[in-house]
Amino acid sequence: MQTILAAVSLAASALALTFANLQALSERRKGLSDSTWPPRSVAVWYGALVLAGFVAALPTRAPFAPGLTLGWGFLLGGVVGVYAAFEIARSWRGGAWLARAIGLIGAATAGPAVILLIFGPHPEHALMGFALAAVLLALLWRLCLSPASARDEAADAAVVQARGADLFALVAVATAVALRLGVEHFGAAVSGTGGALRALPVLVASIAGPAALIPSSLATVGGRRATGTRVLVLGLMAAAVPVLTVVILSWKVLDRWSPALVVLAGAAGLGLAAWLACCADSRGRFEERRPAAEAFGMALVALALAAVAFKLLHGYGEALALVAGIAPAMLVAAAAVADRRGMVTPLLTGGLTVVLLLATYRLLLERAPAFRPLQLQQHYDYFALALGALACFALLAWTVAARRVADAAADETEALGRLIGRAPGPLLAVVLVPMALLVVWGEGAVGGLLVGLVVAELAWMMMAAWSTAEDRTVMLAAAPHAAFVAAALVAVQLSPRVSELVDLTRAWQAAIVVAVALAAAVWVVVTTILASRRTHPGGGGDDA
């Protein structure tokens, strides 16, 4: 049954990709397209990182997955990510946003469908590799191109492309995590009810793309701004097809109604979140306001949806509900993605990320039975939670510095080169921080970090909603979605294997903590001195 549903999913993804490419070709022939190419340097660097990750994962010894499945999934995700980069760089103006949304959904779901067909009963590590490669694309875009939006000539393109990369990564990771949780819940059988439940998330996600063609006639209104009610109806019409599909499967094949209830709750809950996001900008494109009430409401909707879905189907239910809401959320976000001043896409993406982070935390617990649920009985678990909660402020500080570096460059090419040179720092932090906490403070600290990331995402949503003017521009440029999801995926994939290999004494643990603290203190002092010299290059202060 898994094979049949995976084949149907792949066909739906191919249909979505075909529509997106035909629309782009039609606009190019009519001369209506303002499509660009992905920055060559970022594309080359992304390809190099994918190849390096694939080669690094070739050994079968720990902490890598046996059978090379992690590496092959990472390579497939890289190939899909390269295509997604070209899709993101295409025109979003007018009604083209619908084709971009459908194309990104098709790209994000084609990979998991192929993995289910190739790896059969054991797709776990390949799915995680695919998710890591997908979120790497969004992370590179955020680190290298978002700070460049400080330059006026590159602002619009950088903002639109970064948000498109976020949307692609969220769909890809949500689908992969949902499938991974399905494997944990329903075992290795690919036939019968178990196989159908394992493959259900990719089916729901993949048909969301073609389903969006149904209300496409409502989305062809030139550049006119969409109202909250209109986009809610648009999204829910597209979500109705996946919901009806799962209802029929629950009735005829699955012999249980809990998946249908979860999918219905996901579509309705994220539809409500989409409406709240649109209400956040209901006073006009250029009139700034503080949509704190809408942001708070979206946070509550995300938490309530996760709680209801978890009650019905545990972690698998959380991820399935998130996938079910892709249709309304993706359409609404894509419709507003070109509005660089708008709050629709950032707030909606933040709500989706909260649910996804909760699902990855549950996956960590289910994948490694030795990992105890976070109970905050160890003092170090509090430290790790606080560290995760502070992550959004660390990313904000890095973004402010990166924007200054980009603004001081002579041209866009020099700015991008400088930003690429600065990006390895955050990339290494995403990988090393979860592993360092595991080695020094144990499994509970990793769980505390993941919970802290949820707190940090919620804090970013509220800060972005409350800020205005230049403060809001900086907050939106420092969107943490990709970094947080990447850190959570690294923790889920590597923590169980690393914990089997490392068993340090308290003396070694204390030494590592002291070394890290000293390195952090030196880094803060050096960067402060350098920033002071850039501010006062003559060394004489204000009186010079």
Disulfide bonds with the S-S distance in Angstrom:
none
